[in-house]
Amino acid sequence: MNRLKIAAMVFGALSACAAVAAEGPAVSVGEIRMIAVKHGDLDAKTQLQREGWVEANGQVLDVATYRDLYRRIGRTWTGQDVAEDQFAVPKLQDETQPAISSDNPYGVLGPGDLISSGRRSEITRRSPLSYWIFAGAHAPLATSGTSR
């Protein structure tokens, strides 16, 4: 009889864990995540904004529009010349994968290197990783903010 009760409790606990895992991890206002977004992919950026994310690129936002995020981070990253009814999100960049100037980072000419007028042209690839800060589930699209 005890084994049956224990088995029922374990099954119930596993079912609850599976339900939470299916919903995905909880996100808190002010939480920052690194997300891979292809440079220039406006559809992906728009989708993230619809879900309440704001790219952490130093932009200035309105306090009234992003009230929950303002309560969480305040004016920590805001310059003194920014109006009191606005605040800035941090400007974060991916430094783990610096841009490389060609397909051959050692500078030896080879396939993929462009030559023009006797000089090698630099090809720069940008990292697809960017930082996003969660502003809340009902945050509007971040088109009103300006960059510092």
ABEGO torsion letter per residue (X at the ends): XAAAAAAAAAAAAAAAAAAAAAAEBBBBBGBBBBBBBBBGBAAAAAAAAAAGBBBBAGBBBBAAABAAAAAAAEAAABBAABBAABBBBBBBBBAABBBBABABAAGBBBBGBBBBGGBBBBBBBBBABBBBBBAEAABBBBAABBBX
